[in-house]
């Protein structure tokens, strides 16, 4: 199965570089490109790609708002969006996570991590650049715009607590299964249960919740 991707970045050279890397993969195709946020949203709605790869800073409509329109809490059929930033201190990244992004990368992450992030997003996982996971998620939890700290309506099982911690550290389903010595189907079962209990829509929101509730500290 080929993963269909669109790329949105206002720099021609960046789009060209990302396209070269992605199209070099046997199971990923770039099916469209956009130079600004408005164009990206329109393109995504028309083509319905498996993964949207968006720059944070774009003219007319930035990556955060573009993500919100395609993957936000009010979207009935949200798309998988991975956002990219140049600087790991970019304060807009936390906004992108809240807007519904399934993950984010730094532009210097390298081809291997880029490909891994696309595969993870297409499979419903989320990959967050390991070098910035702790600081940015912790910063999001402490920000003035962060919502009141959530608590589960019911008690989590010990295994659910373990899974939540691994998700907060940026692990994929396969890595969680290996680390906790459980099957992939069991990982997915616990993730679904976690999302139901804490009211999360995706893995990134589980990670944010783990920081908000101080289960994980930077």
N, C-alpha and C positions, 0 to 999 in steps of 0.2 A: 504494500500500500504506500503510495507516494504522499508525503506531507506537503500541502500547498501553503505557501508563505507569501505575504506581502510585506514590503519594506517601506517605511516612511522616515525620511531624513532630508533636511533642507540642503545638505551638501552632496553634490553629484559624486564626488570622489568616495565618500563614505558609502553611498548606495551601491556604487560600482564594486567596491571592495567586498561588501557584505554579499552581494549577488554572486561574485566569483567564488567565494567560499561555499555558499549554500548550494549553488548549482553544481559544484564539484562533488556533492554527495549523491550516491546512487538512489536514495529514497526521499530526497527533498527537492522541490522545485519552487523558484520564485515566479509567481504568476502575475505580479503587479508591483509597481513602485509609485510612491507619492512624494512630493516635495514640501508639502505642508499638511497641517492637521485636518483642515476641511476636506482636502482631496483624499487624505487617508481614510477618513470616516466614510466618505461616499464610495470609495473603492472597496472597502471592506464589506459594506452593506450589499454592494452589487455582486462581488465575487464569492463572499462567504468563505474565506480561507480557513485552513485549520489553525494557523498561527499568524498573528499580527506582530511584527517587530517594529517598535516605534521608538524614535528618539524622544527624549524628554523635551528638549527645546526646539520648537518649530514655529514658523510664522503663522499668522492668522488664528491658529488654534494649537495650543501646545499638546504635548504627549499625554499630560495628565487628563485634560478635558476630553481628548480623543478617546482615551481609555475609558473614562466614565461613560461616554456615550455608547460604547460598544460592550462594556463589561461591568458597568456599575450596578448597584443594588436594585435599580428600577428596570433593568433590562431583562426581559422575559427569557431570551435565548442568548446569554452572554457568550462572547467569543474569547478565545485564548489570546491574551496580549502579554508580550514580554517587552519591557521597556529598557532602554539603554541610556546610560549617562556617561559623560566624560570624566566628571569628578565624583569621587565617592563621598564628598561632603554636600552634594547637591540636595538641598532641602526639599526639592520637588519629588524626590523618590518616594518619600513616605506618603505624599499625596497620591502618587500613582498606585501604591499598594492599597490605600483606602478606596481608590477609584475602581479597584477590581483587577489590577494586573496580577498575573500568576507568577511573575518573577521579574528580576532585573539583572542586568549585567553592566560591567564597565566596558567601555569601548576597547580597552586594551586587554580584555579577558583572554583573547586568543581563539583560534578556530575551533579547537576541541570543545571548549566550554560553551561556545556559541551553538554548536551542533547539538551538544547535550541538552542545552536549555530549550531548544526547539523541539527535540524529541520529548522532553519532559512535559512541556506545555501541551503538545499534541495528545499525550497520553493521560492528561488530567493531573499530572504532577506539577511541581513548581521548583525551579532552580534559582536560587539566589546566590549571587557571587559570594563565596565563602569569606573573602577578605573584608566584606562590609556587612555581613549579616548581623552580627551582634550589635555593632555600634548604631547602625541605621534603625534597626527594629527597636532597640532600646530607646533611641531618640524619639521614635514615633510614639512609643508608649508614654514618654515623659512630656511630649509636646502639649502646648496649651490647647491645641485643637483636638487632642485625643479624647474620645468619648469616655464616659465614666467606666471605670474598670469593670469588666464583665466577670460574672461568676457563673459556673455551671448550675443549671436548675436542678440537676441531680448529681450525685457523687460519681466521679469518674472511677473506673476500675484501675487497678495498678497497671495493667497493660496499656490502657488508654493514656494514662499519665506518661508512660514510657514513650509511646508513639508521639504524643504531643511534643515532648522534649526533642525527639529526633527530627521532627518536622521543623521545629524552631531553629535547629542547627543546619537546615538546608538540605537534609537528606532526601533522596528520591525513594520511591516505593521499593525498588530493588535493594538499595542500600539499607533501608529500614529492615527489610526481611532478613538480610544477611546479618545485620548487627544484633537483632533481637531473636534470631534463629526461629523465625516463623515463615509461613508461606506468603506469597504475594496476595492470594485471595484473603488471607487473614488480615494482612495489612490494610487492604481496601475495606474490609468489614469494620475494623477499628476506626479508620478515618471517617467513614460514613457515620458511625455512631458518635464520634467526637463532634462532627459538624452539626449533627442534630442537637446534641446536648448543649453546645455553647453558642448555637445560632450563627455558625460560620458558613460562608458560601464556597470557600476554597481553602487550599492548603496555606496560602499566605496569611489568610485571616486567622487560621489556627496558630501560626507562628506569632503574629501580632498579639493574639490573646495570651499566649504563653509568656510574652514579655510584660504585657499589661498586668497580669496577675502575679508577676514576680516569680514565676516558675523557672525562668531563665534570666540570668543576669550577665551583662557584658563582662 
